[in-house]
Amino acid sequence: MRSQSVSAGESLSPISLPQTENHKQSRTSSPPVVPKRASGGFALLDSLHRHGVDYIFGYPGGAILPIYDDLYKVEATGAIKHILVRHEQGAAHAADGYARATGKVGVCFGTSGPGATNLVTGIATAYMDSIPMIVVTGQVARPSIGTDAFQETDIYGITLPIVKHSYVVRDPKDMARIVAEAFHIASSGRPGPVLIDVPKDVALEEFDYVPVKPGSVKLRGYRPTVKGNPRQINAAIQLITESRRPLLYVGGGAIAASAHEEIKQLAELFNIPVTTTLMGIGAFDEHHPLALGMLGMHGTAYANFAVSDCDLLICVGARFDDRVTGKLDEFASRAKVIHIDIDPAEVGKNRVPEVPIVGDVRNVLVDLLRRCKETGVKATPNQNQEWLNLVNRWREEYPLIVPQHPDSISPQEVIVEVSRQAPQAFYTTDVGQHQMWAAQFLKNGPRRWISSAGLGTMGFGLPAAMGAKVAFPDEEVICISGDASFQMCLQELGTLAQYGINVKTIIINNGWQGMVRQWQQAFYGERYSCSNMEVGMPDVELLAKAYGIKGMVISDRSELKDAIAEMLAHKGPVIVNAHVTRDENCYPMVAPGKSNAQMVGLQKQAPKVAAEPVYCSHCNAKNAPTHNFCAECGTKL
């Protein structure tokens, strides 16, 4: 059979080519088409396009130049757009933010050697938070592998502990299959990053290219369990009906599974309060009366009291992380546990559940709710009322406080004002005190909270916001950063400027590595070693101007409202440097080694004194003290 040549820029629309032997066409399908001659680089880009990739975040270099040469021709067709970052770490975080915002697989490129190693922090960030991502790295030519060639690094070996799977493409004929497998692995089961390392000569080599249809691959031994065991689901229902103090503990797995509607239905069916992890924020409407906000080290007091006193903990897509549990053997120590998770390795790892259910969170909850409906199971009257009354009392007694200092703006004031003016925005954060205040006070919808939770990566916020904004150009995207975190990846301001990516960044500037300072104050005798950031902090207005974008400064409370409005109204990227109280600490806080109920920094509200009722002198009916006339007979009180 004759081969037909194709240039990399000819077309990226799906080509009707014969399928591989494992996917032979049926007798009724269209006749086979002649394979086309193409390079490994074209096969990579065409395969990415067939899998729905619209944007690639990357930075070129020697070993990956053949792929970028093909990309030059491909971009001319409009099939894929490349976003040139200023550092490969920014590429990984932007692909990560894109994936978190969309639920799709993010894609980033880097060259061999330092380009590949610069991606490592971003790969680890995605791995810890179970984010689907394809990482393509260039590599030295096949004959040079293992010779310590210029810019040769074993990125395959380096990243083995922080990827879900890895490939080194040894033959360009494998490219389409590898890309299809990589997408399947990255996005199915528990999501995660997949590495594809492409030697330079593989990208250059031409061969008879036959595309592989997305979703057609079958991987031997890889069969994630997506349906929950019916017996275990029935056992879970039994525990829920017997419980008098249940609590839903919801993690990032609920976001990945898009299970927010099912969680709401379960909570309302049985009147179950809901608390979320840092990764689970947005999985449950935080304006809902059953919402308790985040639990854990800097969680709400009422969420931490609830988890300490519940008799049934329903864990949905969470992993009993140490920042959530505090002292593990005292975490929900009075409770039976139902643990629903798609990753069997997480079930029983830190806490052995009475009812383990392995499966996709949404599928399991759909089946559980269907079973309840079929059998007529629901909460009995007043089943949890005493529990709800207790939780609501905690909510009233220990609310989150927004302090107001006479001579400075508190960080919480800034975040609350931003949230008030942009309630539906996508929010990204960096890591530290500002991240915890944002988690406490922002009220986010599903996928609109984007934060590095597992690895805690400073510098994540700005490039992640870039990725979210590229995905949703018509939505407001706001990065909440700190003065220390902001300087980790500030070079990406150049990317914002080049592409006009309309991200708004607010720096909560207290002159410190804030969380480090708080720990040094609390646990290290107030020895503030290397945590002050005042000297060397750039003038943000001048820095922004140097990049050709808008910079603003807020120093006084009277400026706050109008400045945030001006920031949001500006048609283009903005950086706002908000000078806040220098020594504000993030409370409540569960100290290391303590149980969740042992929080420091709690501010208890004075109990509300009920005003005495007024009794009517004519009919003796009880009236509220605000009434001027009796509601029963109309007599003047």
Secondary structure, 3 states (H helix, E strand, C coil): CCCEECCCCCCCCCCCCCCCHHHCCCCCCCCCCCCEEEEHHHHHHHHHHHCCCCEEEECCCHHHHHHHHHHHHHHHHCCCEEEECCCHHHHHHHHHHHHHHHCCCEEEEECCCHHHHCCHHHHHHHHHCCCCEEEEEEECCHHHCCCCCCCCCCHHHHCHHHCCEEEECCCHHHHHHHHHHHHHHHHCCCCCEEEEEEEHHHHHCEEEECCCCCCCCCCCCCCCCCCCCHHHHHHHHHHHHHCCCEEEEECHHHHHCCCHHHHHHHHHHHCCCEEECCCCCCCCCCCCCCEEEECCCCCCHHHHHHHHHCCEEEEECCCCCHHHHCCHHHCCCCCEEEEEECCCCCCCCCCCCCEEEECCHHHHHHHHHHHHHHHCCCCCCCCCHHHHHHHHHHHHHCCCCCCCECCECCHHHHHHHHHHHCCCCEEEECCCHHHHHHHHHCCCCCCCEECCCCCCCCCCHHHHHHHHHHHCCCCCEEEEEEHHHHCCCHHHHHHHHHHCCCEEEEEEECCECHHHHHHHHHHCCCCCCCCECCCCCCCHHHHHHHHCCEEEEECCHHHHHHHHHHHHHCCCCEEEEEECCCCCCCCCEECCCCCCCCEECCCCCCCCCCCCCEECCCCCCEECCCCCECCCCCCEC
